């Protein structure tokens, strides 16, 4: 990992995923009304100040209108902070190259990672409901590095499902042979909160023998482990890097 990016070593650029730009409805519903409210509060305060100055002098004029000036100043700070935050988010980008990724975060800081530096990726989708009806689905993900750091893929980038798909297609062929070899040798294979061995499935501190497992299924954003005693354990798939490889391990090496 290095902020000094040598693009030649990363090969051809495959795709670029940018942060979400400021939408028209944000301008219409938030920014423009906020600017108008701030400006009107300041102008109204100035008019009151002029009238009070002529009738009562500068000291009383300041007392009468300072609340309006404070209100407009607070609105200005909130509006400026909101716009700055949106601009910083929209300036971010993640570029996919043949040999790795470039991640440009806040303040134009850029970090480069080869595919071999990525330990996996987890993804999920959150349903937004209103009175029991699905309004929209918000995708998210996390790219994990062998250093222990991670890159969050929440609202920072557009078209997250496509981004996740590309990263999986590049990293899974590198991760799977080592993972399979580790598992075949009898060692534990780690998938976030889950650990697989040939004898047990470990969920956090709970150890479950495979003969107690009925089946695994993915449902509503969770990996559901059904047990033969009719109970079940659930783990959010957002906490499980390389979920497909986990299921491959189960299908390949464990009879349940």
C-alpha positions in Angstrom: 0.0 0.0 0.0 1.4 3.4 -0.9 -0.1 6.9 -1.4 2.5 7.2 -4.2 0.7 5.6 -7.1 2.6 4.1 -10.0 -0.2 3.6 -12.5 2.1 1.7 -14.9 2.3 -1.2 -12.4 -1.5 -1.4 -12.1 -2.1 -1.8 -15.8 -5.2 -0.7 -17.7 -8.0 1.1 -16.0 -11.2 -1.1 -16.0 -13.8 1.0 -14.3 -14.2 4.1 -12.1 -16.7 4.4 -9.3 -17.3 7.9 -8.1 -19.0 9.3 -5.0 -22.7 10.3 -5.5 -23.0 13.8 -6.9 -25.4 16.4 -5.4 -28.8 15.6 -6.9 -31.2 18.2 -8.3 -33.7 17.4 -5.6 -31.1 18.1 -2.9 -30.6 21.6 -4.4 -34.3 22.2 -4.7 -35.4 20.8 -1.3 -32.4 21.6 0.9 -29.6 23.9 -0.4 -31.6 26.6 -2.2 -34.3 26.9 0.5 -31.5 26.9 3.1 -29.7 29.7 1.3 -32.9 31.7 0.9 -33.8 31.3 4.6 -30.3 32.3 5.7 -30.3 35.4 3.5 -33.9 36.4 4.4 -33.1 36.2 8.1 -30.0 38.3 7.7 -31.8 40.9 5.5 -34.8 41.1 8.0 -32.3 41.6 10.8 -30.6 44.4 8.9 -34.0 46.1 8.3 -34.9 45.8 12.0 -31.5 47.2 12.9 -31.9 50.2 10.7 -35.3 51.0 12.1 -34.2 50.5 15.7 -31.1 52.5 15.2 -33.1 55.5 14.1 -35.5 55.3 16.9 -33.5 54.1 19.9 -29.8 54.3 19.1 -27.1 51.7 18.4 -27.1 49.9 21.7 -30.8 49.1 21.8 -30.8 48.3 18.0 -28.1 45.6 18.6 -30.1 44.1 21.5 -33.3 43.9 19.4 -31.8 42.3 16.3 -28.9 40.1 17.6 -31.1 37.0 17.8 -31.8 37.3 14.0 -28.1 37.7 13.3 -27.3 34.7 15.5 -30.1 32.7 13.8 -28.7 33.5 10.3 -25.2 32.7 11.4 -26.2 29.3 12.7 -28.0 28.5 9.5 -25.0 29.6 7.5 -22.7 27.3 9.4 -25.0 24.3 9.2 -25.6 24.9 5.4 -21.9 25.3 4.7 -21.0 22.2 6.7 -23.7 20.2 4.8 -22.5 21.4 1.4 -18.8 20.8 2.2 -19.7 17.2 3.4 -21.6 16.5 0.1 -18.7 17.9 -2.0 -16.2 15.8 -0.1 -18.3 12.7 -0.6 -18.8 13.4 -4.3 -15.0 13.9 -4.8 -14.2 10.4 -3.7 -13.6 7.7 -6.3 -12.4 4.1 -6.5 -10.7 3.1 -9.7 -10.4 -0.5 -10.8 -7.3 -1.5 -12.7 -6.1 -4.9 -14.1 -3.7 -5.4 -11.1 -5.5 -3.6 -8.3 -7.4 -0.6 -7.1 -6.8 3.0 -6.4 -8.9 4.6 -3.6 -9.1 8.4 -3.5 -10.6 9.4 -0.2 -11.2 12.8 1.5 -8.8 15.7 0.8 -7.7 13.9 -2.4 -5.6 11.3 -0.5 -4.9 8.4 -2.8 -4.0 4.8 -1.8 -3.2 2.0 -4.1 -3.7 -1.7 -3.4 -2.7 -4.8 -5.5 -5.3 -7.6 -5.6 -3.0 -9.7 -3.5 -3.3 -7.2 -0.7 -7.1 -7.7 -0.4 -8.2 -10.4 1.9 -11.8 -10.4 0.9 -15.0 -8.5 0.5 -18.4 -8.5 2.2 -21.6 -7.1 0.8 -25.2 -6.6 1.8 -28.4 -4.8 1.0 -30.6 -3.0 3.4 -34.3 -2.7 2.7 -35.9 0.7 3.5 -39.5 0.2 4.3 -42.5 2.5 5.0 -45.6 1.1 6.7 -44.5 -2.4 5.7 -43.8 -1.6 2.1 -40.3 -1.7 0.5 -39.3 1.8 -0.6 -35.8 1.1 -1.9 -32.8 -1.2 -1.3 -29.5 0.4 -0.2 -26.5 -1.7 -1.1 -23.3 -1.6 0.9 -20.0 -3.5 1.3 -16.6 -3.7 2.9 -13.3 -4.4 1.2 -10.9 -6.1 3.7 -7.1 -5.8 3.6 -4.5 -8.2 5.0 -3.2 -5.3 7.1 -6.5 -5.3 9.1 -7.7 -2.1 7.5 -10.9 -1.9 5.4 -12.6 0.3 2.8 -16.2 1.0 3.5 -18.6 0.9 0.5 -21.7 2.6 1.8 -23.1 5.8 0.2 -19.5 6.7 -0.8 -19.7 5.2 -4.3 -22.3 4.8 -7.0 -23.3 1.4 -8.4 -21.9 -0.6 -5.5 -23.3 -4.0 -6.7 -21.2 -3.7 -9.9 -18.2 -2.6 -7.9 -18.5 -5.6 -5.6 -19.0 -8.0 -8.5 -15.7 -6.8 -10.1 -13.7 -7.0 -6.9 -15.0 -10.6 -6.3 -14.0 -11.6 -9.8 -10.5 -10.4 -9.2 -9.9 -11.5 -5.7 -11.7 -14.8 -5.4 -9.4 -16.7 -7.8 -6.4 -15.5 -5.7 -8.0 -16.3 -2.3 -9.6 -19.7 -3.1 -6.5 -21.9 -3.7 -4.9 -20.8 -0.4 -8.2 -21.2 1.4 -8.8 -24.6 0.0 -5.3 -25.7 0.8 -5.6 -24.4 4.4 -8.9 -26.2 4.9 -7.7 -29.4 3.3 -4.7 -29.5 5.7 -7.1 -29.5 8.7 -6.5 -25.9 9.7 -9.2 -23.4 10.4 -10.6 -21.2 7.6 -11.6 -17.7 8.8 -14.6 -15.8 7.5 -15.0 -12.8 9.8 -17.2 -13.9 12.7 -17.3 -17.5 11.3 -14.5 -20.1 11.5 -14.7 -23.4 9.6 -12.9 -26.6 10.4 -13.6 -30.1 9.2 -15.3 -30.9 12.5 -16.9 -27.7 13.6 -18.5 -24.4 12.6 -17.5 -21.6 15.0 -19.8 -18.6 15.3 -18.1 -16.1 17.6 -17.5 -18.2 20.8 -20.1 -20.8 19.9 -18.8 -24.1 18.5 -21.2 -26.2 16.5 -20.4 -29.8 15.3 -21.2 -30.2 11.7 -23.4 -33.3 12.5 -25.7 -30.8 14.4 -26.1 -28.6 11.3 -29.1 -29.3 9.1 -28.3 -26.7 6.4 -27.1 -23.2 5.6 -29.2 -20.7 3.7 -29.0 -17.0 2.9 -32.2 -15.1 3.7 -33.0 -11.3 4.2 -29.4 -10.2 4.7 -28.4 -13.1 7.0 -26.6 -16.4 6.8 -29.0 -18.7 8.6 -27.5 -21.9 10.1 -30.3 -24.4 10.7 -29.7 -26.9 13.4 -31.1 -30.4 13.7 -32.8 -29.5 17.0 -35.0 -27.0 15.0 -33.1 -24.0 16.4 -31.0 -21.7 14.2 -28.1 -19.2 14.3 -28.1 -16.0 12.3 -25.1 -13.9 11.2 -25.4 -10.8 9.1 -23.8 -11.4 5.7 -22.3 -7.9 6.0 -20.0 -9.4 8.7 -18.9 -12.3 6.5 -16.2 -11.6 3.9 -16.1 -14.0 0.9 -19.5 -15.5 1.6 -19.5 -17.4 -1.7 -16.2 -19.0 -0.8 -17.5 -20.0 2.6 -20.4 -21.8 0.9 -18.0 -23.3 -1.5 -15.9 -24.7 1.4 -19.0 -26.2 2.9 -20.1 -27.8 -0.4 -16.6 -29.0 -1.2 -15.4 -30.4 2.1 -18.3 -31.0 4.4 -21.2 -33.3 4.1 -24.2 -31.8 6.0 
